[in-house]
Amino acid sequence: MAALEGKIAWVTGAGTGIGQAAAVALAREGATVVLTGRRKEPLDETVAAIAKAGGKAVAKPGDMMKAEMVNRVVADIDKEFGRLDILVNNAGLNITERNWKQLTPEGLDTVVQGNLSSAFYCAMAVLPIMRRQRDGVLIHTSSWAGRWVSPLSGSAYNAAKHGVVAMSHGINMEECVNGIRSCVVCPGEVATPILDKRPVPVSQEDRAKMVQSEDCGDLIRYIACLPPHVCINEVVISPTWNRGYVAALQQPHVGASKK
Ligand SMILES: NC(=O)c1ccc[n+]([C@@H]2O[C@H](COP(=O)([O-])OP(=O)(O)OC[C@H]3O[C@@H](n4cnc5c(N)ncnc54)[C@H](OP(=O)(O)O)[C@@H]3O)[C@@H](O)[C@H]2O)c1
C-alpha cells in the first residue's frame, strides 16, 4: 500500500512550480490532493495530469489572501472528506518593484498578505480539524530569504518569509501536545515561474543549475510520509551551484596577502 493511501492533502499554489510538483508527488504516494490557486486553468491541468497517472485530485480555486475564501475552501474539504492530514502551505509571490527606492505601500501589502497573512490564514483554518484528529502535518514554503536577508528578494519578501519561519516554529511550540507537526522549508533558488518577476532576468542556463520543482516536491513528499512521532522542524535546500556563494567567491578577497 502507498504510504499516504487514505490521507487528504491540501496544497496551495498548486497550479505551477513547487506546489504543482508537491501535489503530483503526494498523489503518487496515494494521497487525495486538493489543489488551490487563484487561476483555475493550471489547477485543472494538474488535476488532469494526476488523474492520468491514476491519482486522485480535485481543484478548489481561491485567493489565499482572503481569510473568508480560505475558510470556505477548508469547510468544503471537511464536508467532502471529513478530514485533512497534510497542508502544503505554499502559495506565495513577489513583486518586481521590490527595492526601497521603488517600494510602495500597495506593493508591501501585496507581498506581506501574499506570503505571510495568507500562510497564517491557511494554518489557522486547518488546525481545528487536525486538533480534532489529534494528527496532522503542516509544511510551509518559506525561503532562503526567510533565513538570511538579501537584496535579491527585497525587504518586504525577506520580512514576510522570516515571519513564515517564526509562524511554523510557533505552531510546534503550542500544537505538539495535539499530535500536530509543522515543518518550514526554506528553498534557495528554484527554477519556477516566480523567477519571471525578478528585476534582473534569469537566464535558462542559470535556471538549469537551480533546484527544480520536482526536487522540492520530493522533499515535501518525504516530510509528509514521516511517522507521526517525527517532526522535521526546518529544512534549508539550495542549488549546489549557489549563485550567492559563487558571486562571493568571485570578489577579490579583502585582506588577502599581496606580497
Ligand atoms: N522559486 C524560488 O526560487 C523560490 C525560492 C524560495 C521560496 N519560494 C516560494 O515557493 C513558493 C512557491 O513558489 P514557486 O517558486 O513554485 O513559484 P510559482 O510557480 O509562481 O508558484 C506560486 C503559486 O502560488 C499561487 N498563488 C500566488 N498567490 C496566491 C494567492 N494569493 N492565493 C492562492 N494562490 C496563490 C500561484 O498561482 P495563481 O497565480 O494562479 O494564484 C502559483 O501557482 C512561494 O511561496 C515562493 O515564495 C520560491
The ligand as an SDF file (V2000), in Angstrom:
LIG
                    3D

 48 52  0  0  0  0  0  0  0  0999 V2000
   11.3170   29.6300   -6.9230 N   0  0  0  0  0  0  0  0  0  0  0  0
   12.1280   30.0610   -5.9620 C   0  0  0  0  0  0  0  0  0  0  0  0
   13.3140   30.3910   -6.2090 O   0  0  0  0  0  0  0  0  0  0  0  0
   11.6380   30.0990   -4.5320 C   0  0  0  0  0  0  0  0  0  0  0  0
   12.5930   30.1700   -3.5210 C   0  0  0  0  0  0  0  0  0  0  0  0
   12.1570   30.2300   -2.2080 C   0  0  0  0  0  0  0  0  0  0  0  0
   10.8200   30.1900   -1.9260 C   0  0  0  0  0  0  0  0  0  0  0  0
    9.9030   30.1400   -2.9160 N   0  0  0  0  0  0  0  0  0  0  0  0
    8.4850   30.0900   -2.5370 C   0  0  0  0  0  0  0  0  0  0  0  0
    7.9430   28.9030   -3.0500 O   0  0  0  0  0  0  0  0  0  0  0  0
    6.5250   29.0420   -3.1190 C   0  0  0  0  0  0  0  0  0  0  0  0
    6.0420   28.5270   -4.4780 C   0  0  0  0  0  0  0  0  0  0  0  0
    6.5280   29.3860   -5.4880 O   0  0  0  0  0  0  0  0  0  0  0  0
    7.1440   28.8550   -6.8430 P   0  0  0  0  0  0  0  0  0  0  0  0
    8.5810   29.1300   -6.8160 O   0  0  0  0  0  0  0  0  0  0  0  0
    6.6750   27.4700   -7.1210 O   0  0  0  0  0  0  0  0  0  0  0  0
    6.5360   29.9110   -7.8880 O   0  0  0  0  0  0  0  0  0  0  0  0
    5.1840   29.9110   -8.7310 P   0  0  0  0  0  0  0  0  0  0  0  0
    5.2600   28.9060   -9.8080 O   0  0  0  0  0  0  0  0  0  0  0  0
    4.9450   31.3170   -9.0790 O   0  0  0  0  0  0  0  0  0  0  0  0
    4.0960   29.3800   -7.6950 O   0  0  0  0  0  0  0  0  0  0  0  0
    3.3580   30.1820   -6.8220 C   0  0  0  0  0  0  0  0  0  0  0  0
    1.9240   29.6840   -6.8810 C   0  0  0  0  0  0  0  0  0  0  0  0
    1.1740   30.3120   -5.8620 O   0  0  0  0  0  0  0  0  0  0  0  0
   -0.0830   30.6870   -6.4010 C   0  0  0  0  0  0  0  0  0  0  0  0
   -0.5330   31.8610   -5.6460 N   0  0  0  0  0  0  0  0  0  0  0  0
    0.1260   33.0430   -5.5280 C   0  0  0  0  0  0  0  0  0  0  0  0
   -0.5770   33.8600   -4.7720 N   0  0  0  0  0  0  0  0  0  0  0  0
   -1.7000   33.2000   -4.4090 C   0  0  0  0  0  0  0  0  0  0  0  0
   -2.8320   33.5410   -3.6190 C   0  0  0  0  0  0  0  0  0  0  0  0
   -2.9700   34.7510   -3.0860 N   0  0  0  0  0  0  0  0  0  0  0  0
   -3.7860   32.6070   -3.4400 N   0  0  0  0  0  0  0  0  0  0  0  0
   -3.6750   31.3990   -3.9930 C   0  0  0  0  0  0  0  0  0  0  0  0
   -2.6310   31.0140   -4.7360 N   0  0  0  0  0  0  0  0  0  0  0  0
   -1.6650   31.9200   -4.9450 C   0  0  0  0  0  0  0  0  0  0  0  0
    0.1740   30.9650   -7.8770 C   0  0  0  0  0  0  0  0  0  0  0  0
   -0.9650   30.6970   -8.6750 O   0  0  0  0  0  0  0  0  0  0  0  0
   -2.0230   31.8440   -9.0550 P   0  0  0  0  0  0  0  0  0  0  0  0
   -1.2280   32.9910   -9.6070 O   0  0  0  0  0  0  0  0  0  0  0  0
   -2.9310   31.1840  -10.0450 O   0  0  0  0  0  0  0  0  0  0  0  0
   -2.7090   32.1670   -7.7850 O   0  0  0  0  0  0  0  0  0  0  0  0
    1.2640   29.9630   -8.2070 C   0  0  0  0  0  0  0  0  0  0  0  0
    0.7230   28.7570   -8.7060 O   0  0  0  0  0  0  0  0  0  0  0  0
    6.2320   30.5080   -2.8700 C   0  0  0  0  0  0  0  0  0  0  0  0
    5.8000   30.6740   -1.5580 O   0  0  0  0  0  0  0  0  0  0  0  0
    7.5850   31.1750   -3.0760 C   0  0  0  0  0  0  0  0  0  0  0  0
    7.6850   32.3700   -2.3600 O   0  0  0  0  0  0  0  0  0  0  0  0
   10.2900   30.0810   -4.2250 C   0  0  0  0  0  0  0  0  0  0  0  0
  1  2  1  0
  2  3  2  0
  2  4  1  0
  4  5  1  0
  4 48  2  0
  5  6  2  0
  6  7  1  0
  7  8  2  0
  8  9  1  0
  8 48  1  0
  9 10  1  0
  9 46  1  0
 10 11  1  0
 11 12  1  0
 11 44  1  0
 12 13  1  0
 13 14  1  0
 14 15  2  0
 14 16  1  0
 14 17  1  0
 17 18  1  0
 18 19  2  0
 18 20  1  0
 18 21  1  0
 21 22  1  0
 22 23  1  0
 23 24  1  0
 23 42  1  0
 24 25  1  0
 25 26  1  0
 25 36  1  0
 26 27  1  0
 26 35  1  0
 27 28  2  0
 28 29  1  0
 29 30  1  0
 29 35  2  0
 30 31  1  0
 30 32  2  0
 32 33  1  0
 33 34  2  0
 34 35  1  0
 36 37  1  0
 36 42  1  0
 37 38  1  0
 38 39  2  0
 38 40  1  0
 38 41  1  0
 42 43  1  0
 44 45  1  0
 44 46  1  0
 46 47  1  0
M  CHG  2   8   1  16  -1
M  END
$$$$
